[in-house]
């Protein structure tokens, strides 16, 4: 009895501390975030910051798509997915699509947000400006890795997005 009471207090304290520090992601959104960070680490890419405003915008767009039954982009630099309530499934679908993967693997990501409503997912990013990117690249020691990611020309990327995101 004492042990379960003590455990319950610890769980409540951890949840409160987590909410106080801005960790407002659902479990499935956290699953996505973990897969996304693992993916970027695997290729030696910098981890972008989680941005609360992008999370909120992503969630609102997912809600709007679900409520209207539509499936369309609401902003530039976003991936959308419909199919599973699983964050891992959403990440894997984007990882397998060349156009979506290019956004996940962009070396210019500064921050991101993820949000879902049922089986509708939205992933939005904010990119570094050219000036900030140059300063970061000059200041950082380059990580040498062998990547399986091949660069995609912007015009090809636009055509792939049009093809896969309809």
C-alpha positions in Angstrom: 0.0 0.0 0.0 2.7 2.5 1.0 4.8 1.5 -2.1 1.9 2.1 -4.6 1.1 5.4 -2.9 4.7 6.5 -3.1 4.9 5.4 -6.8 1.8 7.4 -7.6 3.2 10.5 -6.1 6.4 10.1 -8.1 4.5 9.6 -11.3 2.4 12.7 -10.7 5.5 14.8 -9.8 7.3 13.6 -13.0 4.2 14.5 -15.1 4.0 17.9 -13.5 7.7 18.6 -14.0 7.4 17.4 -17.6 4.5 19.8 -18.3 6.3 22.6 -16.6 9.3 22.3 -18.9 7.3 22.4 -22.1 7.1 18.7 -22.8 3.5 18.7 -24.0 3.9 16.0 -26.7 1.6 13.0 -26.6 3.1 9.6 -26.3 2.8 9.0 -30.1 4.3 12.4 -30.9 7.2 11.5 -28.6 7.6 8.2 -30.4 7.8 10.2 -33.7 10.3 12.7 -32.1 12.5 9.8 -30.9 12.5 8.1 -34.4 13.2 11.5 -36.0 16.2 12.2 -33.7 17.6 8.7 -34.1 17.4 9.1 -37.9 19.2 12.5 -37.9 21.9 11.2 -35.5 22.5 8.2 -37.7 23.6 10.5 -40.5 25.5 13.0 -38.3 22.9 15.7 -38.7 22.3 18.4 -36.1 19.2 17.9 -34.0 16.7 20.7 -34.5 14.8 22.2 -31.5 11.2 21.3 -30.7 9.2 24.5 -31.2 6.0 24.8 -29.2 4.4 27.2 -31.8 5.2 24.7 -34.6 3.7 21.9 -32.5 0.6 23.9 -32.0 0.3 24.8 -35.7 0.9 21.1 -36.6 -1.8 19.9 -34.3 -4.3 22.5 -35.4 -3.7 21.5 -39.1 -4.1 17.8 -38.3 -7.4 18.6 -36.5 -8.6 20.7 -39.4 -7.8 17.9 -41.9 -9.6 15.3 -39.8 -12.6 17.4 -39.2 -13.0 18.4 -42.9 -12.0 15.0 -44.3 -9.5 16.8 -46.5 -5.8 15.8 -47.0 -3.8 18.8 -48.3 -0.9 20.9 -47.3 -1.5 24.0 -45.1 2.0 25.5 -45.2 5.3 25.4 -46.9 7.9 23.1 -45.4 5.6 20.5 -44.0 4.9 16.8 -44.4 1.4 15.5 -43.9 0.3 11.8 -43.4 -3.0 10.0 -43.1 -3.2 6.3 -42.2 -2.2 5.4 -38.7 -2.3 6.9 -35.3 1.2 5.6 -34.7 4.0 8.2 -34.7 6.5 5.5 -35.8 4.2 4.6 -38.8 4.0 8.3 -39.8 7.8 8.6 -39.6 8.5 5.4 -41.5 6.1 6.5 -44.3 7.9 9.9 -44.7 11.3 8.2 -44.4 10.5 5.9 -47.4 9.3 8.8 -49.6 12.2 10.7 -51.3 10.5 14.1 -51.1 9.4 13.8 -47.5 12.8 12.2 -46.5 14.6 15.3 -48.0 12.7 17.5 -45.5 13.5 15.1 -42.6 17.2 15.0 -43.6 17.7 18.7 -44.4 20.9 20.0 -42.8 19.2 23.5 -42.6 16.5 22.6 -40.0 16.5 24.9 -37.1 13.3 23.8 -35.3 10.3 21.5 -35.9 6.9 20.7 -34.6 4.8 17.5 -34.9 1.1 17.1 -34.2 -1.5 14.5 -34.8 -5.2 14.1 -34.5 -6.2 10.5 -34.8 -4.6 9.1 -37.9 -3.8 12.6 -39.4 -0.2 13.9 -38.9 1.5 17.2 -39.7 5.3 17.8 -39.4 6.4 21.4 -39.8 9.9 22.9 -39.8 11.6 26.2 -39.6 14.9 26.6 -41.6 18.0 28.6 -40.8 18.5 31.7 -42.8 21.4 31.6 -45.3 23.5 33.9 -43.0 23.0 31.8 -39.9 23.7 28.6 -41.9 27.0 30.0 -43.1 28.1 31.0 -39.6 27.1 27.6 -38.2 28.9 25.7 -41.0 32.1 27.7 -40.5 32.0 27.4 -36.7 31.3 23.7 -36.5 33.8 20.9 -37.1 32.4 18.9 -40.0 31.3 15.4 -39.2 32.5 13.0 -41.8 30.1 10.2 -42.4 29.1 8.0 -45.3 25.5 8.9 -46.0 23.1 6.9 -48.1 21.1 10.1 -48.6 21.6 11.5 -52.1 21.0 15.2 -52.7 17.8 16.0 -54.6 17.6 18.9 -57.0 15.0 21.5 -55.9 13.0 21.1 -59.1 12.9 17.4 -58.7 11.9 17.8 -55.1 8.9 20.0 -56.1 7.8 17.4 -58.7 8.1 14.6 -56.2 6.0 16.5 -53.6 3.4 17.2 -56.2 3.3 13.5 -57.2 3.3 12.0 -53.7 1.3 14.7 -51.7 -1.9 14.7 -53.6 
